Amino acid sequence: MTEKVWLAADPKPLAEWLQTDSESEQHGLSRKYRLLNCACCRHLAPWFGDDRLTDCVVRAERFADGALTERTFGKWGESALTISRRKSAHPGPHLRACEAVCGLFSYRFVTYPTQWHAWRALCSDRAIFGESFAAESEPTLRDLIRDIFGNPFRPVSFDPAWRTDTAVSLAKGMYGSRDFGAMPILADSLQDAGCDSDDILNHSRGPGSHVRGCGVVDLVLGKE
């Protein structure tokens, strides 16, 4: 894997490379992998057809952040499974999306992107979700990996002096609300604090969506 390939490749080799390259530190990356899986699952939200499934994904995110006990997490997994069973008589996109949510709980100890490959294959299934959704899934999932893991060929050194009250407040607000529309404002705040990292500033101001686990937001909040 080279930086050129990383910037141009489809999602599958990106995830496989991350898995291979980080085998010795999988435990430390488990949060990011779990949040990546949650973000990919949220991509299927238009097909949930049940607000309780969104609640299940929220709990999976909280579990990834260590804010939910395993026991409570298991109960939400049972809830997702119950919803899936009720939909089993009606095969189609809603059932498949529900099964994807169940996957967040069935593989809760997985610290590499095994189930993420299942999300990718599922989102690309034109027979289930249609041509348009399948076509937009490839670039979307690729962007999710890059948002969360950044560019491993250019590791960023974050100066604690950039972590001002304003920057932290902005990052906390976006992380809590899951609305990352203030990323360009965060970039301005970091730059005002002396941040001269093009990778951080360009990532914050550039195109593409951001999710929980976003590399820049994690740096500001001091998350692993």
C-alpha positions in Angstrom: 0.0 0.0 0.0 1.3 3.5 -0.9 -0.1 6.9 -0.2 -1.2 7.2 -3.9 -3.2 4.0 -3.6 -4.6 5.0 -0.3 -6.0 8.3 -1.8 -7.4 6.5 -4.9 -8.4 3.0 -3.8 -11.9 1.7 -3.3 -12.9 0.9 0.3 -12.1 -2.8 0.4 -8.3 -2.6 0.1 -8.2 0.4 2.4 -10.0 -1.5 5.2 -7.9 -4.7 4.6 -4.7 -2.6 4.8 -5.7 -1.1 8.0 -6.5 -4.5 9.4 -3.1 -5.9 8.4 -1.0 -2.9 9.4 -2.5 -2.5 12.8 -2.6 -6.1 14.0 -0.2 -5.3 16.9 -2.5 -2.5 18.1 -6.0 -3.7 17.4 -7.1 -3.1 20.9 -6.2 0.6 20.7 -8.1 0.9 17.4 -11.2 -1.0 18.5 -13.1 2.2 19.2 -12.5 3.6 15.7 -13.3 0.4 14.0 -16.6 0.1 16.0 -17.5 3.7 15.1 -16.6 3.0 11.5 -19.1 0.1 11.5 -21.7 2.4 13.1 -21.2 5.1 10.5 -21.5 2.5 7.7 -24.7 1.3 9.3 -26.1 4.8 9.5 -25.6 5.0 5.8 -28.4 2.5 5.6 -30.7 4.7 7.8 -33.1 5.5 4.9 -34.1 1.9 4.9 -34.5 1.4 8.7 -38.2 2.0 8.7 -38.2 2.0 12.5 -36.8 4.7 14.9 -35.8 2.0 17.3 -33.1 0.9 15.0 -31.6 4.4 15.1 -31.7 4.1 18.9 -29.8 0.8 18.7 -27.0 2.4 16.6 -26.8 5.3 19.1 -26.2 2.7 21.9 -23.6 0.9 19.8 -21.7 4.3 19.4 -22.0 4.8 23.2 -20.6 1.4 23.8 -17.6 2.2 21.4 -16.9 5.2 23.6 -17.1 3.2 26.8 -20.2 5.0 27.9 -22.4 1.8 28.0 -22.0 -1.3 30.0 -21.8 -4.6 28.2 -24.9 -5.8 29.9 -27.0 -2.8 28.7 -25.4 -3.1 25.3 -26.5 -6.8 25.1 -30.1 -5.8 25.9 -30.1 -3.3 23.0 -28.7 -6.1 20.8 -31.7 -8.2 21.8 -34.0 -5.4 20.9 -32.5 -5.2 17.4 -32.8 -8.9 17.0 -36.5 -8.8 18.0 -37.2 -6.1 15.4 -35.3 -8.1 12.8 -37.4 -11.2 13.5 -40.6 -9.2 13.1 -39.5 -8.0 9.7 -38.3 -11.4 8.6 -41.6 -12.1 6.9 -41.1 -9.2 4.6 -37.7 -9.6 2.9 -36.3 -6.5 1.2 -34.2 -3.4 2.0 -35.8 -2.8 5.4 -35.0 -6.3 6.6 -31.4 -6.1 5.3 -30.8 -2.8 7.0 -32.2 -4.2 10.2 -29.9 -7.2 9.9 -27.0 -4.8 9.5 -27.9 -3.1 12.8 -28.0 -6.5 14.5 -24.4 -7.0 13.2 -23.2 -4.2 15.4 -24.1 -6.3 18.4 -23.4 -9.8 17.1 -19.7 -8.8 16.5 -19.3 -6.5 19.4 -15.8 -7.9 20.3 -14.5 -7.6 16.7 -11.7 -5.1 16.6 -11.1 -5.1 12.8 -13.4 -4.3 9.9 -14.7 -7.8 9.3 -18.4 -6.8 9.5 -17.6 -3.6 7.7 -16.9 -5.7 4.6 -20.5 -7.1 5.0 -21.8 -3.5 5.1 -20.0 -2.6 2.0 -21.3 -5.7 0.1 -24.7 -5.0 1.3 -24.8 -1.3 0.4 -23.5 -2.2 -3.1 -26.3 -4.7 -3.7 -28.2 -3.1 -6.6 -30.9 -5.8 -6.5 -31.8 -4.8 -2.9 -31.3 -1.1 -2.7 -31.3 0.0 -6.4 -28.8 1.4 -8.7 -28.6 5.0 -7.4 -28.0 4.0 -3.7 -25.5 1.3 -4.6 -23.5 3.7 -6.9 -23.2 6.4 -4.2 -22.2 3.9 -1.5 -18.7 3.2 -2.8 -17.4 6.8 -2.5 -19.4 7.3 0.7 -17.8 4.3 2.5 -14.4 5.3 1.2 -14.8 8.8 2.7 -15.8 7.3 6.0 -12.6 5.4 6.3 -10.5 8.5 5.5 -12.5 10.7 7.9 -11.9 8.3 10.8 -8.4 7.1 10.1 -7.0 10.1 8.2 -3.9 9.5 6.1 -1.7 6.9 7.8 1.2 7.9 5.5 1.1 11.4 7.0 0.6 11.0 10.8 -0.3 14.3 12.4 1.4 15.8 15.4 -1.2 17.7 17.4 0.1 20.6 19.6 -1.8 20.8 22.8 -1.7 24.6 22.5 -4.2 24.3 19.7 -6.7 22.7 22.0 -8.2 26.0 23.1 -11.5 26.3 25.0 -13.2 27.4 21.7 -11.9 24.5 19.7 -12.8 22.0 22.4 -16.3 23.5 22.8 -16.9 23.3 19.0 -15.6 19.7 18.8 -17.7 18.6 21.8 -20.8 20.2 20.4 -20.4 18.4 17.0 -19.6 15.1 18.6 -22.6 15.3 20.9 -25.1 16.4 18.3 -23.6 14.4 15.4 -23.9 17.5 13.3 -20.5 18.3 11.9 -21.5 21.4 10.0 -19.1 23.6 12.1 -16.0 21.8 10.9 -14.8 24.9 8.9 -15.3 27.0 12.0 -13.3 24.5 14.0 -10.5 24.9 11.4 -10.6 28.7 11.8 -10.4 28.3 15.6 -7.4 25.9 15.3 -5.6 28.2 12.8 -6.2 31.1 15.2 -4.5 29.0 17.9 -1.5 28.5 15.7 -2.3 25.3 13.9 -0.3 25.1 10.7 -1.1 21.6 9.7 -2.4 21.5 6.2 -3.8 18.0 6.8 -5.9 19.1 9.7 -7.1 22.3 8.2 -7.8 20.9 4.7 -9.6 17.9 6.2 -11.8 20.3 8.3 -12.6 22.6 5.4 -12.8 20.1 2.6 -15.7 18.3 1.1 -17.1 15.1 2.5 -19.1 14.2 5.5 -17.8 13.7 9.1 -18.9 11.3 11.7 -18.1 10.2 15.2 -14.5 9.1 15.2 -13.4 11.9 12.8 -9.7 12.1 13.1 -9.6 15.9 13.6 -12.3 16.0 16.2 -10.7 13.1 18.0 -7.4 15.0 18.2 -9.1 18.1 19.6 -11.0 16.1 22.2 -8.0 13.9 23.0 -9.7 10.7 22.1 -7.9 7.5 21.0 
